[in-house]
Amino acid sequence: MIGKWAGALGFLGVLLFVSGVILGGQSIPGYDHAAQLISESYAMGTPLGETLRFYVYIPSGICLFLFAVLAILKLPKHPGTTIGLGVVGV
């Protein structure tokens, strides 16, 4: 059961993050994904700034954190696994 939750949360976290990057870039005329930072798409005063911050990027971070915690609990105990997922979860 933990594995299913971990997988679902990991998928949801990535889906939210990628959709936020795409929506944020489309909401600003002239935004260039290769030249500008992601944080510019959800800065104060941008068209979707608050929406992206509170409904996309923060939930995405929470999902990825929970994925890392659950994956550490589910996967075989190994220092590399714990360190790698710890980096993802931070």
C-alpha positions as CSV (number, residue, x, y, z in Angstrom):
1,M,0.0,0.0,0.0
2,I,2.8,2.4,0.8
3,G,4.3,1.8,-2.6
4,K,1.1,2.7,-4.4
5,W,0.8,5.9,-2.4
6,A,4.5,6.8,-3.0
7,G,4.1,6.2,-6.8
8,A,0.8,8.3,-7.0
9,L,2.3,11.1,-5.0
10,G,5.5,11.2,-7.0
11,F,3.5,11.2,-10.3
12,L,1.2,13.9,-9.0
13,G,4.1,16.1,-7.8
14,V,5.8,15.9,-11.1
15,L,2.6,16.5,-13.0
16,L,1.8,19.6,-11.0
17,F,5.3,21.0,-11.3
18,V,5.5,20.5,-15.1
19,S,2.0,21.9,-15.6
20,G,3.0,24.9,-13.5
21,V,6.0,25.5,-15.6
22,I,4.0,25.4,-18.8
23,L,1.1,27.5,-17.5
24,G,3.4,30.1,-15.9
25,G,5.4,30.4,-19.1
26,Q,2.2,30.8,-21.2
27,S,0.7,33.4,-19.0
28,I,3.6,35.9,-19.5
29,P,4.0,37.3,-23.0
30,G,7.6,36.9,-24.2
31,Y,8.6,34.4,-21.5
32,D,11.5,32.2,-22.5
33,H,11.9,28.9,-20.6
34,A,15.5,28.7,-21.7
35,A,16.5,32.2,-20.6
36,Q,14.3,33.0,-17.6
37,L,13.9,31.4,-14.2
38,I,10.8,29.5,-13.2
39,S,10.4,31.8,-10.2
40,E,9.8,34.7,-12.6
41,S,6.5,33.0,-13.7
42,Y,5.0,33.1,-10.2
43,A,6.5,36.3,-9.0
44,M,4.3,39.0,-7.3
45,G,2.4,40.9,-9.9
46,T,2.4,38.2,-12.6
47,P,-1.0,37.1,-14.0
48,L,-1.1,33.7,-12.4
49,G,1.5,34.3,-9.6
50,E,-0.6,33.6,-6.6
51,T,-2.5,30.7,-8.2
52,L,0.7,29.0,-9.3
53,R,2.4,29.5,-5.9
54,F,-0.5,28.3,-3.7
55,Y,-2.2,25.7,-5.9
56,V,0.6,24.3,-8.0
57,Y,4.2,24.7,-6.7
58,I,3.5,24.3,-3.0
59,P,1.3,21.2,-3.4
60,S,3.9,19.9,-5.9
61,G,6.6,20.2,-3.3
62,I,4.5,18.6,-0.6
63,C,3.7,15.6,-2.9
64,L,7.4,15.2,-3.8
65,F,8.4,15.4,-0.1
66,L,5.8,12.7,0.8
67,F,6.9,10.6,-2.1
68,A,10.5,10.6,-0.9
69,V,9.5,9.8,2.7
70,L,7.2,6.9,1.6
71,A,9.8,5.6,-0.8
72,I,12.4,5.5,1.9
73,L,10.1,3.5,4.0
74,K,9.2,1.1,1.2
75,L,12.5,0.5,-0.6
76,P,15.3,-1.8,0.7
77,K,17.4,0.0,3.3
78,H,20.6,1.2,1.6
79,P,22.6,4.5,2.3
80,G,22.5,5.4,-1.4
81,T,18.7,5.1,-1.5
82,T,18.2,7.1,1.6
83,I,20.6,9.9,0.5
84,G,19.2,10.1,-3.0
85,L,15.6,10.3,-1.8
86,G,16.6,12.7,0.9
87,V,17.9,15.0,-1.7
88,V,14.6,14.7,-3.7
89,G,12.6,15.3,-0.6
90,V,14.4,18.5,0.4
